[in-house]
Amino acid sequence: MTVRSTAPWLAWLLVICSATIAGAQTLPSEPIALAGGHVTLSGDASATYGSDDPGFFDYTDYQHSALRLLRLDLTAAFKAGPHFTLLGEIRSENLDSVRPYALYLRIRPWAARDFDIQIGRIPPTFGAFARRTYANDNPLIGYPLAYQYLTSIRPDALPASADELLRKRSLGWLVRYSVGDVNPDIGVPLVSAFRWDTGVQAHATVGIVSTTASLTTGTLSNPRFTDDNSGRQFAARVEVRPVVGLVAGTSFARGPFVGQSAARAAIGDGRGTDFTQAAWGGDLEYSRDYYLLRFETVVSGWRLPIIEAPALPERLGAVSVSLEGRYRLRPGLYAAARFDHLGFSDIVGTRETAPWDAPVTRFEIGAGYSIQRNLLLKLSYQHNDRDGGVLLRMAHLTSVQLGFWF
């Protein structure tokens, strides 16, 4: 089902949902407990309808526009005593299919200590934005560029030279390369906010400091359920809460990025695990009274095989900066804004020296109104500006979203 075909359906859904606002207080607002509290069901649903996006600024790694999206989530938790909990989540986007978003076992060896281990398809370790659970944790409708915007590199297909990579700037929504899988497909964001990785994770909190570390199958930009390169990503995060309302975090991740088949096509039977993604992130959040401020930066680098001249540099770098704020105007009503910039390191081609992908700047403003505690209506306006590439370089996009969770 395409975005264009689902757009009228989403619009009608919003109309129907708006028509039921008068009876909204009857909607469930708490998770559903079964079997004496051993089983808990929760979920959320959001319907978003917005402008057509010919520049593909808001497309995600599931080839959907974040501004034209129906998302349905159902989460279940089965608690088997004080030490073991099995958690799972299934998700559907635009009714395409139902996907297992999360499925992991949480182990708490000591009930009196804040320490646990997750095994399976686990929550994110890296960054701040991807760790927020519900749609209401995002005050706007769009996503930060680092977590959503599709760059022009792929793990399963590689550019043979710097010239080939430069020709693909801005084409991350559907890009084709000459090495590896030659079929056109999507590129990757710096960090995927739409898929969780598979592996093991440990989390502990002592006083004002929380630490998380994980070993997973994929990488930040390409989370995976099955391995494609016989490598593992290590990721870690440290979070400090020194005073009420202030949270400071830093994250690191490194793991093999290029798939084994693409690496073999590029260099034969060499060390494919040398072609990695390494990333660092820093974030701050401060809330007080009626306002909330957040800042986050992500610095990522990919190593790709050197195949032909003009050669790619040893590292393709990207830096994202995001600053957002929310202010509560009155009970149930808030205004919000976010500034985003995503930049890329220069590479040297035959005819030009330029960023390996087209830099993007986004400014989004919006508002939200709580119809009831867990039913939120949002409106937003986006200004997107792309510096280079072959696609549309500027887009003004508007959208409306109705979200419900329990």
C-alpha positions, 0 to 999 in steps of 0.5 A, a space after each residue: 500500500 503506497 503513501 498516496 493510496 493511504 493518504 485519503 484513508 488517513 484523512 478520513 480517520 482523522 475526521 472520524 476521530 475528531 468527531 468522537 472527541 466529545 466522548 473521548 473521556 470514555 477511552 481507556 487510559 491505563 494499561 490492561 492488567 490480566 492474570 492477577 497482574 502477571 500480564 499487562 497490555 498497553 499500546 498506542 495509535 497515531 494517525 498523521 496526515 500532511 503535505 505531499 513530500 516530493 523532496 523525500 525529506 521525511 521518509 523513513 527506513 520503512 519507506 513511509 513518510 513520517 507526515 503521512 503515517 498510520 502507526 499501531 502498536 501493541 505491547 505485552 509484558 508477562 511477569 514470571 516472578 520478581 526476577 523475570 519479565 518477558 516483553 514484546 511489541 508488534 507494530 504496523 505502519 500504514 497497514 502494510 504488515 505487522 512487524 515484531 518491533 521488540 521481543 526481549 527477556 528482562 532479568 533482574 538478579 536482585 529485586 532490591 537493586 536497580 540493575 537489569 539485563 535484557 536479551 532479545 530485540 532490545 530497547 536502544 542504548 544510544 542517544 536520547 530521542 530513540 529511548 522515548 516511548 510514546 508519541 507524546 514524548 515527541 512534542 512535534 510531528 516530525 523526527 530529528 534529522 539524525 534519527 529519520 533522514 535517509 542518507 545516501 549510503 547503504 550497508 548492502 551496496 557500495 559506491 565504487 569511487 568518490 565520483 559515484 557517491 557525489 552523484 547520489 547526493 540527496 537520493 537516500 530515499 532510493 539509491 543504486 550503486 555499482 558494487 554489491 546489491 545493484 537494485 535500488 533501495 533506501 539509504 540509512 539514517 545516522 540512527 534509526 528510530 524505527 527499528 530496534 536491534 537484537 542482542 544483550 543489554 545491561 542497565 544499572 542506576 546508582 544514585 544520580 548516575 545511570 549506565 547502559 551497555 549493549 552488544 548487538 547484531 546490527 549498527 545504529 543506522 542498520 539495526 538487524 534481527 539476523 547477522 549479515 557480517 559476522 560482527 557485533 556492535 558495542 554501545 554504551 550510554 551514561 546519564 546523569 541527573 544532578 538536580 531535579 529537571 536536568 538530565 545530561 547524557 553521552 553515548 558511544 557505539 561502534 560496530 561493523 556496518 558493511 554487509 558481508 556480500 557487499 564487502 566481498 564484492 568490493 575486496 574479495 575475502 578480506 576483513 569485511 568487519 573493518 568497515 564500521 560505523 562509529 558514533 558519539 552522542 551528547 544530549 541535555 534536557 532541562 524542564 522547569 515550571 511550564 517549559 522544556 528544553 532539549 539539545 542533542 548532537 550525534 557525530 557519526 562516521 562510516 568506513 567503506 572499502 576503497 575500490 577505484 579512484 578517485 578514492 573515498 576517504 578513510 572516513 565518511 563523517 556526518 554531524 547532526 545538531 538538534 535543539 527543541 523546546 516546549 512551553 505550556 500555554 495553559 492546561 492541556 495546550 502547548 507550543 513547541 519548536 525544533 531546529 535541526 541541521 545535518 551536515 556531511 564531511 567533504 570528499 574529493 572527486 574528479 571535478 569537485 570537492 563537496 560534502 558526500 551528501 547534501 546538508 539539510 536544515 529543518 525548522 519545525 514549529 507546532 502545537 499540541 492539545 490534550 483532548 484527554 490525558 492520553 489523547 493528543 492532537 498536534 499541528 505542525 509546520 516544517 521548513 526544509 532546506 537542502 544544500 545541493 543534490 538532485 532532488 527538490 531543495 526546499 519544502 514547506 510541509 504542514 501536518 496534523 496528528 491524532 495520537 492515543 496511548 494506554 
